[in-house]
Amino acid sequence: MSTPKRHRGNIHIHLRGFGFIHLENPDDVESAFVAPPDLNAFLAGDLVEARLESSGQDRYQACDLVLVERSRKEVVGTVEKSPQGRLALRLDPRIGNTDWPLEGAPRDLRPGQVVVAEPDPKKPRTRFLRQVGGKSADDADQDAVRAATLVVHQIRTSYPRAVLEEARKPRFSFKGRRDLRGTTTVTIDAPKSRDLDDALSVLPVQPDGAIRVLVSIADVDTAVPAGSQLDEEARRRGTSVYLPDLVIPMLPPELSEDGLSLLEGADRPALTVELRIDTEGTVTAADLSMSVIRSTARLSYTDVTAFLDRGERSVPAAVAETLLWLRAAASRLSAARAVRGGVAIESDEVSLAVDRAGEPIAIDVHEPTSAHLLIERLMVAANEAVARWLIDRGLPALYRVQDEPEPEQVERLAEFAANFGFKTAFGGRLSSRGLAAFEEQFKTTTVAPSIRTVLYWLLGRARYQPRPSPHFALAAPSYLHFTSPIRRYPDLVVHRIVKAHLRGERDTHLGVAELDPIAAEVNDAARRAGKAETERTRQMVARLFAGRIGEKHAGHVVAAKPFGLVVQLAGLGVTGTVAVETLKPGKWELDPATYSLVSKEGKREKRYMLGEAVRVRVASIDEGLGRLDLELL
């Protein structure tokens, strides 16, 4: 009798207590259901082995689960106490579905308090590490809610002592660098930004009308050498994390906000790409050099917009001419970009204004300004130019790629657009120009945020990989991240590859084999950071709406799920959920062919489609889970 085949995969836990195993090497089966009792000994992310049993209709259930490797170093939950006086940890429902014994807890720890604990690598038990909550689980303590989210998504919040010691000893050498300290140079960022890693300059215009723009990026590698403890910590983090009420930098503040930040008047080592932009908006040449720069002025988006759009004297006179030429260069790039297509695809997330205590006070509806567009165009051009520069030299790097949507996704988008009243006729394939043409239809309408949300969900996130490939949304044949090495580890990797080539080193380049695991790590880090940022924003939106129960809003259905409808509130960008249990009587099911929620009673059918306009009332909130519960009117 043959031994049943066993499969490996990672545990994913649903808030309702059941879960799935996403298989490592899926053939015909990508995932299998795990019943709640079988999940009790496991955490979200655990690598397990299991036997699969068919439950019909191409569905499978995982049985006889065995732990292979525990993925988490920390868990979070609320303290429970048994009648016998033993303490247990009620695991956060995002990472576990039951109580685990809690050992090593201080004597004054009380039920209901939120704590972080270390899970046993083999058994379902935990050891107390620290308390993060208030006096009870009902306190909705802001720090506790945030701390739980960071633990759930495995975001590192503190630095080892050795890393901090390295960060306090940056040593810069300007020898052999292109000296650009005499060139007028500006940084343009949000007023509260401290990690300034990109600066702009313009050289005299050439007789043929070409504009030469210098995009200078902080040379992080000078203070964070490969293989150092600083480097290893940055690689583990992968990216800075930007929450509405907290910034968690990839590099310690001693470097990210001081030693490496391109502060006004400070000499800084940089890596500069000189772009030659002709009158048609084509980048005809890109030259890279190691440089030293000195920022002439630190400018804000608000001040630059006031100067460019309204002619206000909101910037120093010494940088006015530079800004006008930068606007001209960015305008040329915009014209060229419009010809090739592509769009800026945004997620459904909103920007929150918070007070000094970190409390949410308002929702900021993001409106791109001329200053934002100027920076975006020039940074994208620099990233593309460096990608071409590396490809021309046959060098692997961490390229940023996004696949063209599959025909099924194109069909979904066409149906969704039709629900909004837009005609598409994509013809089965969506090109970058076709996407841009579709954007022309909706970009000035009130439903534009909802459509962009669905586009983001349909097309999915871009990813890093060592092999160049097109980036669909940007309509770029090749692309990478070069302009934010203080904030993103892939940019730092690209800098090192560029610098090694500039120094004439031909035997020290990282190959595809070395870059593949780095790509996997930074993709995972970016995914976790994105989830933490999204979840924290939703938690604070829920906190803001705690005082708005009963408010009525117009909205659009942006997703249909087995549990209900996801509705985006008009004019706010906020999404909430209409639970299927609150819909009118009937058996509601998800129709995968049309991605709609359907109820049939005899010959009568009710259907909620993507893009459908609805009116809703705010029914309740759950701050810990970042949930806004809505009811249809």
C-alpha positions in Angstrom: 0.0 0.0 0.0 1.5 3.3 -1.1 2.1 6.2 1.3 -0.3 9.1 0.7 1.5 12.1 -0.9 2.2 15.0 1.4 2.3 18.6 0.4 4.2 21.6 1.8 2.8 25.1 2.1 2.3 28.1 4.3 -0.6 28.7 6.6 -3.0 31.6 6.0 -5.6 32.3 8.7 -9.0 33.9 8.1 -10.5 36.2 10.8 -13.4 33.8 11.1 -11.1 31.1 12.5 -10.6 28.8 9.5 -7.6 28.8 7.2 -5.8 27.7 4.1 -2.5 26.2 3.1 -1.0 27.9 0.1 1.1 25.2 -1.5 4.8 25.7 -2.3 4.8 23.9 -5.6 1.3 24.0 -6.9 0.4 21.7 -9.8 -3.3 21.6 -10.2 -3.9 22.5 -6.6 -2.9 26.0 -5.3 -4.5 25.9 -1.9 -6.4 23.7 0.5 -8.9 24.5 3.2 -8.0 23.9 6.9 -10.8 23.4 9.4 -10.6 25.5 12.7 -9.6 22.6 15.0 -6.7 21.6 12.7 -5.4 25.2 13.0 -5.1 25.3 16.7 -1.4 24.5 16.9 -0.3 26.8 14.1 0.3 30.4 13.3 -0.2 32.4 10.1 2.9 32.0 7.9 4.0 28.6 9.4 5.5 26.2 6.9 3.6 22.9 7.3 3.3 19.5 5.6 -0.2 18.0 5.1 -2.2 15.4 3.3 -4.8 16.6 0.9 -8.3 15.2 0.6 -10.7 16.1 -2.3 -13.9 17.7 -1.2 -15.4 18.0 -4.7 -15.6 20.7 -7.3 -11.7 21.1 -7.5 -11.6 21.9 -3.7 -9.3 20.2 -1.2 -9.0 20.0 2.5 -5.7 19.7 4.4 -5.4 17.0 7.0 -2.8 15.6 9.4 -0.8 18.9 9.5 2.8 18.7 10.8 4.9 21.8 11.5 8.0 22.1 9.4 9.2 25.6 10.4 7.7 28.4 12.6 7.8 31.7 10.6 7.3 34.1 13.5 9.6 35.3 16.3 6.8 37.3 18.0 3.1 37.0 18.5 0.6 39.3 20.0 -2.7 38.8 21.9 -4.8 39.5 25.0 -4.2 37.8 28.3 -6.7 35.2 29.5 -6.9 33.4 32.9 -8.3 29.9 33.4 -10.4 28.9 36.5 -7.2 27.2 37.8 -5.3 30.5 37.6 -3.2 29.6 34.6 -2.4 32.4 32.1 -3.0 32.0 28.4 -2.6 34.3 25.4 -5.7 34.7 23.2 -3.8 35.1 19.9 -4.7 38.0 17.6 -7.2 36.6 15.1 -4.9 37.7 12.2 -2.2 35.2 13.3 -3.9 32.5 15.3 -7.4 31.1 16.1 -7.2 30.0 19.8 -5.5 30.4 23.2 -1.9 29.3 23.8 -0.3 28.9 27.3 1.6 32.0 28.4 4.7 31.4 30.5 7.1 33.8 32.2 4.6 36.5 32.7 5.0 39.1 35.6 2.8 38.7 38.6 0.8 41.9 38.1 -0.3 40.9 34.6 -4.1 41.0 34.4 -6.6 39.5 32.0 -7.5 41.7 29.0 -4.1 43.3 28.8 -2.3 43.2 25.4 1.1 41.6 25.3 3.8 40.5 22.9 5.2 37.0 23.4 7.7 34.6 21.8 6.2 31.5 20.4 7.8 28.1 21.0 9.5 26.9 17.7 7.9 23.5 18.0 4.9 23.6 20.4 1.8 25.7 20.8 2.9 27.8 23.8 4.4 31.3 24.3 6.7 33.1 26.6 6.0 36.7 27.8 8.2 39.4 26.2 6.5 42.8 26.9 3.2 44.5 27.5 1.9 46.9 24.9 -1.7 47.5 25.8 -3.8 49.4 28.3 -5.6 48.1 31.3 -8.2 46.1 29.3 -8.8 44.9 25.8 -11.6 47.5 25.4 -9.4 50.5 25.9 -8.7 50.8 22.1 -5.3 52.1 23.2 -3.7 53.6 20.1 -0.2 52.4 20.9 -1.5 48.9 21.6 -3.5 48.7 18.4 -0.5 49.9 16.4 1.9 47.7 18.1 -0.3 44.6 17.4 -0.4 45.5 13.7 3.3 45.8 13.5 3.8 42.4 15.2 1.2 40.8 13.0 3.0 41.9 9.9 6.5 41.3 11.3 7.7 44.9 11.1 11.0 45.5 12.9 10.7 48.5 15.2 14.0 48.6 17.0 17.7 48.3 16.0 20.3 46.1 17.5 22.9 47.9 19.6 25.7 47.1 17.1 23.7 48.6 14.2 23.2 51.8 16.1 26.9 52.0 16.9 27.7 51.6 13.2 25.2 54.3 12.4 26.9 56.8 14.6 30.2 56.5 12.8 29.6 57.5 9.1 32.8 58.3 7.2 32.6 60.0 3.9 35.3 60.6 1.4 34.8 63.1 -1.5 38.0 62.2 -3.2 37.6 61.4 -6.9 34.0 62.6 -7.1 32.4 65.0 -9.5 32.1 68.2 -7.5 28.7 69.7 -8.0 28.7 71.9 -4.9 28.7 75.1 -7.0 25.6 74.0 -8.9 22.2 75.3 -7.7 20.5 72.2 -6.3 17.1 71.8 -4.7 15.2 69.2 -2.8 11.4 69.1 -3.0 9.5 67.0 -0.4 6.6 67.1 2.0 7.1 69.5 4.9 7.3 66.7 7.4 9.8 64.6 5.5 13.2 64.1 7.1 14.8 61.5 4.9 15.7 63.6 1.9 17.3 61.3 -0.6 16.9 63.0 -4.0 17.9 66.4 -5.3 17.7 68.2 -8.7 19.9 70.6 -10.7 19.9 72.0 -14.2 22.9 72.7 -16.4 22.9 75.4 -19.2 20.7 74.5 -22.1 22.5 73.3 -25.2 22.2 75.0 -28.6 19.9 72.3 -30.0 17.4 73.0 -27.1 18.2 69.9 -25.0 17.8 70.4 -21.3 20.4 68.7 -19.0 18.9 67.7 -15.7 21.0 66.3 -12.8 19.2 63.9 -10.6 21.4 63.4 -7.5 20.6 60.6 -5.1 22.1 60.1 -1.6 25.1 57.7 -1.8 23.9 55.4 1.0 26.6 52.8 0.2 29.3 55.1 1.6 27.9 54.7 5.1 26.2 51.3 4.7 28.8 49.0 3.1 27.7 45.6 1.8 28.0 42.9 4.5 28.0 45.3 7.4 25.6 44.9 10.3 23.8 48.1 9.1 23.4 46.5 5.6 22.1 43.2 7.1 19.5 45.1 9.1 18.5 47.2 6.1 18.1 44.0 4.0 15.9 42.4 6.7 13.7 45.5 6.8 13.6 46.0 3.0 11.9 49.4 3.2 10.9 52.2 5.5 7.3 51.9 6.8 5.1 55.0 6.7 2.1 54.8 9.0 -0.2 57.8 9.5 1.0 58.2 13.0 4.5 56.8 12.9 7.5 56.4 10.5 9.7 53.4 10.9 12.9 54.1 8.9 14.8 51.4 7.2 18.0 53.0 8.4 18.5 54.4 11.9 17.5 58.2 12.2 21.2 59.1 12.7 21.7 58.2 9.1 18.2 58.5 7.4 17.5 61.9 8.9 20.9 63.3 9.4 24.1 61.8 8.1 22.8 60.8 4.7 19.9 63.1 4.3 20.5 65.8 1.7 20.0 68.7 4.1 20.2 72.3 3.0 23.8 73.6 3.1 25.4 70.2 3.9 28.0 68.5 1.7 26.9 65.0 0.9 28.2 62.2 -1.3 25.7 61.3 -4.1 25.2 59.2 -7.2 24.2 61.5 -10.0 22.5 60.6 -13.3 22.7 63.4 -15.9 19.7 63.2 -18.2 19.8 64.9 -21.6 16.2 65.6 -22.6 15.5 66.8 -26.1 12.7 69.0 -27.4 10.5 66.0 -28.0 10.8 64.8 -24.4 13.1 61.9 -25.3 16.0 61.1 -22.9 18.8 60.9 -25.5 21.7 60.3 -23.1 22.2 59.4 -19.5 25.6 59.7 -17.8 26.2 58.4 -14.2 28.9 59.6 -11.8 29.8 59.5 -8.2 29.5 63.1 -7.0 29.5 65.5 -4.0 26.6 68.0 -3.8 25.4 70.8 -1.5 21.6 71.5 -1.4 21.0 75.2 -2.0 17.4 75.1 -0.7 15.0 72.6 0.9 11.6 73.3 -0.7 8.1 71.9 0.0 5.6 70.8 -2.6 3.2 73.5 -1.4 5.8 76.3 -1.9 6.9 75.0 -5.3 3.3 74.7 -6.5 2.5 78.3 -5.4 5.5 79.5 -7.3 5.0 77.6 -10.5 1.2 77.8 -10.7 0.4 81.2 -9.2 3.7 83.1 -9.5 4.0 83.6 -5.8 7.3 84.5 -4.2 7.3 81.4 -2.1 10.8 80.1 -3.0 14.2 81.8 -2.6 15.1 83.9 -5.6 18.4 82.0 -6.1 16.5 78.8 -7.1 13.6 80.3 -9.2 15.4 79.9 -12.5 16.3 76.3 -11.7 12.6 75.5 -10.9 11.4 77.0 -14.2 13.8 74.9 -16.2 12.9 71.8 -14.2 9.2 72.5 -15.0 10.2 72.7 -18.7 12.0 69.4 -18.6 9.2 67.6 -16.7 6.7 69.0 -19.2 8.7 67.5 -22.1 8.7 64.1 -20.3 5.0 64.3 -19.7 4.3 64.9 -23.4 6.5 61.9 -24.4 4.8 59.8 -21.7 1.3 60.6 -23.0 2.3 59.3 -26.4 3.4 55.9 -25.1 0.5 55.4 -22.7 0.3 54.0 -19.2 -1.3 55.4 -16.1 -0.6 56.1 -12.4 -2.4 53.3 -10.7 -3.2 54.0 -7.0 -4.5 51.8 -4.2 -7.7 52.6 -2.3 -5.8 54.1 0.6 -6.4 57.6 1.9 -4.2 60.1 3.6 -5.0 61.1 7.1 -4.3 64.3 9.0 -3.4 63.6 12.6 -2.9 66.0 15.5 0.2 66.1 17.7 -1.1 63.3 19.9 -1.4 61.1 16.8 -5.2 61.2 16.8 -6.9 61.2 13.3 -8.7 64.5 12.7 -9.5 64.6 9.0 -9.3 62.7 5.7 -7.0 64.3 3.2 -8.2 63.7 -0.4 -4.9 63.6 -2.3 -4.8 65.9 -5.3 -1.6 65.8 -7.3 0.0 69.2 -7.7 2.4 70.5 -10.4 5.2 70.0 -7.9 4.3 66.4 -7.3 4.1 65.8 -11.0 7.4 67.5 -11.6 9.2 65.2 -9.1 7.3 62.1 -10.3 8.2 62.7 -14.0 11.9 63.3 -13.3 12.3 60.4 -10.8 10.6 58.0 -13.2 12.9 59.2 -16.0 16.0 58.7 -13.9 14.9 55.2 -12.9 14.2 54.2 -16.5 17.5 55.7 -17.7 19.5 53.8 -15.1 17.7 50.6 -16.1 18.7 51.1 -19.7 22.2 52.0 -18.7 22.6 48.7 -16.9 20.9 46.6 -19.6 23.2 48.2 -22.2 26.2 46.9 -20.2 24.7 43.5 -19.7 24.4 43.9 -16.0 21.7 42.2 -13.8 20.0 44.3 -11.2 16.8 44.4 -9.2 14.4 45.4 -11.9 10.9 46.5 -11.1 8.4 44.7 -13.4 4.6 44.5 -13.9 3.0 42.0 -16.3 0.5 42.9 -18.9 -3.0 41.8 -17.7 -4.4 38.5 -18.8 -7.4 38.3 -21.1 -9.6 37.4 -18.2 -8.5 40.5 -16.3 -9.2 42.6 -19.4 -12.7 41.2 -19.6 -13.3 42.0 -16.0 -12.2 45.6 -16.5 -14.4 46.0 -19.5 -17.5 44.7 -17.6 -16.6 46.9 -14.6 -16.3 50.0 -16.9 -19.6 49.3 -18.5 -21.3 49.3 -15.0 -20.0 52.9 -14.7 -21.3 53.8 -18.1 -17.9 53.8 -20.0 -17.4 52.2 -23.4 -14.1 50.3 -23.8 -13.9 47.7 -26.6 -10.4 46.6 -25.5 -10.4 43.8 -28.1 -9.3 41.1 -25.7 -5.9 42.7 -25.0 -5.1 45.8 -23.0 -2.1 47.7 -24.1 -0.5 50.6 -22.2 -1.9 53.1 -24.7 -5.3 51.4 -24.4 -5.2 51.9 -20.7 -4.2 55.6 -21.1 -7.1 56.0 -23.5 -9.5 54.5 -21.0 -8.1 56.9 -18.3 -9.0 59.8 -20.5 -12.6 58.8 -20.2 -12.8 58.8 -16.4 -10.0 60.9 -15.0 -12.1 64.1 -14.6 -15.2 62.3 -13.3 -16.3 61.8 -9.7 -15.9 58.0 -10.0 -12.2 58.2 -10.9 -11.0 57.1 -7.4 -13.2 54.0 -7.5 -12.0 53.1 -10.9 -8.4 53.5 -9.9 -9.0 51.3 -6.9 -10.3 48.5 -9.1 -7.4 49.0 -11.6 -5.0 48.6 -8.7 -6.7 45.4 -7.5 -7.0 43.9 -11.0 -3.4 44.6 -12.2 -1.7 43.8 -8.9 1.5 45.1 -7.4 4.7 45.3 -9.4 7.6 43.1 -8.1 11.4 43.0 -8.1 13.4 40.5 -10.1 17.0 40.2 -11.4 15.9 39.9 -15.1 14.6 43.0 -17.0 11.0 42.9 -18.2 8.4 45.6 -19.0 6.5 47.6 -16.4 3.0 47.7 -17.8 1.4 50.6 -15.9 4.4 52.9 -16.6 4.5 51.7 -20.2 8.3 51.2 -19.7 10.2 48.5 -21.5 12.5 48.4 -18.5 12.4 50.0 -15.1 14.0 49.8 -11.6 14.2 51.8 -8.4 17.3 54.0 -8.1 16.1 57.2 -6.4 15.3 56.3 -2.8 18.1 54.3 -1.3 17.5 55.7 2.2 14.0 54.3 2.1 14.3 51.1 -0.1 16.9 48.3 -0.1 16.5 47.5 -3.8 17.8 51.1 -4.7 20.8 50.5 -2.5 21.6 47.2 -4.4 21.3 49.1 -7.7 23.7 51.8 -6.5 26.3 49.2 -5.6 26.1 47.6 -9.0 26.4 51.0 -10.7 29.3 52.1 -8.5 31.2 48.9 -9.0 31.0 49.4 -12.8 32.0 53.0 -12.6 35.1 52.0 -10.6 36.0 49.5 -13.3 35.3 46.5 -11.2 34.1 43.7 -13.6 34.5 40.6 -11.3 32.5 41.8 -8.3 29.1 42.2 -9.8 26.2 40.4 -8.2 24.8 37.8 -10.6 21.3 36.5 -11.0 21.9 33.7 -8.6 22.9 36.1 -5.8 20.1 38.6 -6.7 17.2 36.0 -6.7 17.1 35.5 -3.0 17.4 39.3 -2.4 14.5 39.9 -4.7 12.4 37.3 -2.8 13.2 39.0 0.5 12.5 42.5 -0.6 9.3 41.5 -2.3 8.1 39.9 0.9 9.3 42.9 3.0 7.4 45.3 0.7 4.3 43.2 0.8 4.3 43.1 4.6 5.1 46.9 4.9 2.2 47.6 2.5 -0.2 45.5 4.5 0.9 47.2 7.7 0.5 50.7 6.2 -2.9 49.8 4.7 -4.2 48.2 8.0 -3.0 51.0 10.2 -4.6 53.6 7.9 -7.9 51.6 8.1 -7.7 51.4 11.9 -7.3 55.1 12.1 -10.2 55.7 9.6 -12.3 53.4 11.8 -11.3 55.5 14.9 -12.2 58.7 13.0 -15.6 57.2 12.1 -16.4 56.1 15.6 -18.0 59.5 16.1 -19.9 59.3 12.8 -22.1 56.3 13.3 -25.3 56.8 11.4 -23.8 59.0 8.7 -25.1 58.4 5.2 -22.9 58.4 2.1 -23.0 57.7 -1.6 -20.5 55.1 -2.9 -19.7 52.5 -5.5 -19.2 48.7 -5.2 -15.5 48.1 -5.8 -15.4 44.4 -4.9 -17.8 41.5 -4.3 -16.7 38.9 -1.9 -18.3 35.8 -0.4 -18.7 37.7 2.9 -20.3 40.8 1.2 -19.7 44.0 -0.7 -16.7 46.3 -0.5 -18.0 49.9 -1.0 -15.8 53.0 -1.6 -17.4 56.2 -0.2 -17.6 58.9 -2.8 -15.2 61.8 -2.3 -13.3 60.2 0.5 -11.5 57.2 -0.9 -12.5 55.2 2.2 -13.8 51.7 1.8 -16.2 49.8 4.1 -17.9 46.4 4.1 -21.6 45.6 3.7 -21.9 42.1 5.3 -23.8 39.6 3.3 -25.9 38.9 6.4 -27.3 42.4 6.3 -28.5 42.2 2.7 -32.2 41.6 2.0 -33.4 38.0 2.6 -32.2 35.4 0.1 -29.2 33.1 -0.4 -26.4 35.3 -1.7 -23.5 33.8 -3.6 -20.5 35.0 -5.4 -20.8 34.7 -9.2 -17.1 34.2 -10.3 -18.0 34.7 -14.0 -19.2 38.3 -13.4 -17.5 39.0 -10.1 -20.8 40.0 -8.6 -23.0 39.0 -5.6 -26.2 37.3 -6.7 -29.4 36.2 -4.9 -32.0 34.1 -6.7 -35.5 33.3 -5.6 -37.6 31.6 -8.2 -37.4 33.7 -11.3 -36.4 36.8 -9.4 -32.7 37.7 -9.3 -30.9 40.5 -7.5 -27.3 41.2 -8.4 -24.7 43.7 -7.1 -22.1 44.4 -9.7 -18.7 46.1 -9.6 -19.1 49.8 -10.2 -22.7 49.8 -9.1 -23.8 53.0 -7.3 -25.2 52.6 -3.8 -26.1 54.6 -0.8 -25.0 53.4 2.6 -25.1 54.2 6.3 -22.2 53.8 8.7 -23.4 51.1 11.0 -20.4 50.3 13.3 -16.6 50.2 13.4 -13.9 47.8 14.7 -10.7 49.8 15.3 -8.5 46.8 16.1 -9.4 45.1 12.8 -9.6 48.4 10.9 -13.1 47.6 9.8 -15.9 50.0 8.7 -19.2 48.2 8.7 -21.9 49.7 6.4 -25.5 49.0 5.7 -27.3 49.6 2.4 -30.0 52.2 2.3 
